[in-house]
């Protein structure tokens, strides 16, 4: 009986030695399988490119409005609202003309946001520049930065530096 147990113990060791040798022989087959897998996606990409060339060019989505916004413009909202009220409801060409003659510090960021909204309308939605008008322009409070300034007799006063959010929506007139 003791001899049988030894043979049983030796048999698994012999199998493990054979199993160790077997994977080395199968390794080239695995590499070949990996090479085939790599080639398939390349062919799939080529077919996808051919299919995209054959497909008709999709038109830009039709919408009747486009918008743009600027956050935390470092000018107080009250000053920006004065400029925004000048151009609300005007056509794009008229609004840019008004801003060109305006002598306010807030004209630059307002003009920049209006031009951005117009560019979004023209490039993304295929609207005509001649038909665009400013349908909506809103100015909101942005982040408030709090600072202190020294005052007489060792005291200090607070200063609130206000920022503005500007949002513009342009639409196309029919």
Phi, psi and omega in degrees: 000322180297324180292324180295320179297322179296318180295324179295321180291323182287327183300313178297325179296323179294322180293321180294325177295318179293321179295325178293325179285325185297315180298330178296324179288328183275348184303316179299327179294322178294319178298320179295321179294320178295321179297321179294321181295322180292324182291327183297315179296325178298317179294321179295321179295319179297318179295323179294321178296318179297319180294322180290328177291323181286330183292143179293153181290127181284140178281156179292146181297138182272123175224161182253002178210155176218153183223164175208156179211155176234133182251145176052054173284131190279051175224145182295144182301328181298318179292324181289324180297325178300321179283321182297324180294334180292326188253356182298127178085354182278159174289162185300316182295316179295318181297316179293327176293318178297316181293330179295327180266359183280140181247059180232152181290333184278356183295326183296308179292327178294316179298320180297318180290322178296316178296323178294317179296320178295319178296321177298318181295318184286311186280321185270330186238003173068028178279159179269136185296326183294333185266359185280143173219161181275103183282323184210134173220124183234144177234124180237168178287137176256207179292138178255122181263125183256128180228166177236145178236137181291143179235187184292153176059036175076012179265179180215151177241148179274147175235134177249118178262114187267147174241163182233149169253130180242128175232134182233135174239126176249145178233168181255128177279143178266000000 
